[in-house]
Amino acid sequence: MRDIKTEIINTMKQIGDLVDWLILRHSPPEPYQPTMYIDLEGVNLCREGSLSILTLLIDTGIPTIRVCLIDVYSLGSKAFNTTGIKGKTLKDILQDEKIPKVFCDVRNDSDALFAHFGVALQGVEDVQLMESATRTSTSSRKYLNGLAKCIEQGVLHGSDLTSWKLAKEKGGRLFKAEFGGSYNVFEQRPIPNEIISYCVGDVQYLPKLWSRFWSNTNRWRDLVNEETKKRVEASQKPEYQPHGPDRTLAPWSEDQNRTLDEWNYVPPPRNYFNEDDDWDFDKDADWDDDGPTSCRDIIDDWDYNYYYSD
């Protein structure tokens, strides 16, 4: 497991420095893999609620991962409009289609950013859709998987999975109503340690998920990118329903499912020892056995003399 360095970003100076670093990181030559992995938290996170924390994982390929919890609750619009020395802002970066940003289910994150701060996301890669596209049949793709299921099925096992779940559960108890919690905990300052760990857990394994699905095949990438753009655009429209009844259903059309079925088809393994195979080894069959086979039986005289002559 890689080391994680966590930072709370709650001043304009920190925002400016972060923006400058991100702009430098994405100047030519551009990184081969995404650097930015993002998740948002808030009170009823969507246009109807509020945005409190933007969690940004920065992965440059080195052993230590940097996770920044940007305190949107304290900074407000300054989190997105503060300029660095090059005159760029975090909003500019989030809206730059050439800078990839990885999410898991971007819909309500995009909705909240656009509704509250006018940030129109671009360059989004959604691992939820990537995971769905890798499944082998139309029926298996009917429902979408959340982050936890993607992680359980894809990148974590044993004690690592147990530790990750425990951190998520501890944070969840602070805001889930069934445990007496409240989403207002995301607005508590300083941010509770359990919430910091919860936020880190939401982005910690996004790089692994992205790598696993992206390296699986390149045939569905255009299709996934197309559907991801549709997700972002739909989340910014007035009629978008943040808690609509169809949120758990995959977006694939009949034609798209047919194409994905073809691309992901895995032939069943062949059983070479199937008892139902009709092999006829009748002992009474008329076998014409003329004795042991020697090299003389299969090599003509010229070749025999060439290979076996002294």
Summary of the structure (lengths in Angstrom):
residues: 310
radius of gyration: 28.1
end to end distance: 65.2
largest distance: 94.6
contacts: 843
relative contact order: 0.14
helix: 45%
strand: 11%
